[in-house]
Amino acid sequence: MFARAPALPTLFATAALLCLFASAQVSANEGPLVEVVTPEQLLVRDELVTFGSLTPDESVMIRPEISGRIAQLHFAEGQRVEAGALLVSLDDAITRAELALANANLNLAEKNFQRAQMLFKRGASNAQALDEANAQQQASRASVALSQARLDKTRILAPYAGVLGLRQVSPGDYLSEGQDIVNLEVLDPLKVDFSIPQKAVSQIRLKQSVEVSLDAYPGERFSGEIFAINPRLDEAGRSQAIRAHLSNREGRLSPGQFVRVSVILAERPNALVIPEEAVMPVGEQRLVNLVVAGKVELREVTLGKRLAGKVEVVEGLQGGETLISAGWQKVRAGSPVRTKAVEPRP
């Protein structure tokens, strides 16, 4: 007897199953699709972050050394002045009269000394008279110098170049000795005053770089350098006071501003950095998935500083490797994968 031929629907179903099986085999050989990146080389810094404030490089309140009435103000508020610029003139009528009197007394004392010398040479006077005349001459000269100094102090000058603040007096005011007139500030460079904890004292040194940021200029950093370290720690907070210089040529910064200070402890200009999501934690180990010859390879790495969405690799990578950044959860070591290169996130 002859065998019955299978029905056509059964043949079609069998063919479809064979096609699906073949397709699955092809997909299995190709492997899943994963996103890959190459480790970046970036500048990575170890920083000590603290807070501080900006102060002028020099700051002085202009005050008179003698009392007197203001004859004239020679400045405008907020004005930039040079060293030695005349700021205030006090009424000098009395001091000029005192100087004229002192000069007249000196003139008389010099003539009396000359006469005493002549009489002493002729034997008509003794040494005591000569000494008294000489002493009177010296006292008159000192009186002239004193009167000249008092006259000079009626002219108040800027001790150094800087920017004036707001004046506290008006023309015609009578000033007492030491009364506030106007503040003078040196704004370039500025000083940055900050403190560090006791445990970080050994990491700080002179001429170390610092970077300052503040809310007024988001995203910007201003560079400076440490120039003074207080050798004595604060006993209350166990902190050390540090002072740095900060360039302010453009005048964008102002004394009194609260700033965030980053002390640069170390710099690695060519550090290897990978996306944080590419790291696979396994217990105490940190692993990454590499693609080598189309297959997955696991490698242990040692991590360093963490950045925004990225992490530094200290050991385990040489640079140039193909690293799975997304999709490593669906692969295993030795399995084939298909790759899609993506740009590293900024």
Secondary structure by P-SEA (a helix, b strand, c coil): cccccccaaaaaaaaaaaaaaaaaaaaaaacbbbbbbcccbbbbbbcccbbbbbbbcbbbbbbbccccccccccccccccccccccccccccaaaaaaaaaaaaaaaaaaaaaaaaaaaaaaccccaaaaaaaaaaaaaaaaaaaaaaaaaaaccccccccccccccccccccccccccccbbbbbcccbbbbbcccccccccccccbbbbbbccccccbbbbbbbccccccccccccbbbbbbbbbcccccccccbbbbbbbbccccccccccccccccccccbbbbbbbcccbbbbbbbbbccccccbbbbcccccccccccccccccccccbbbbbbbbcccc
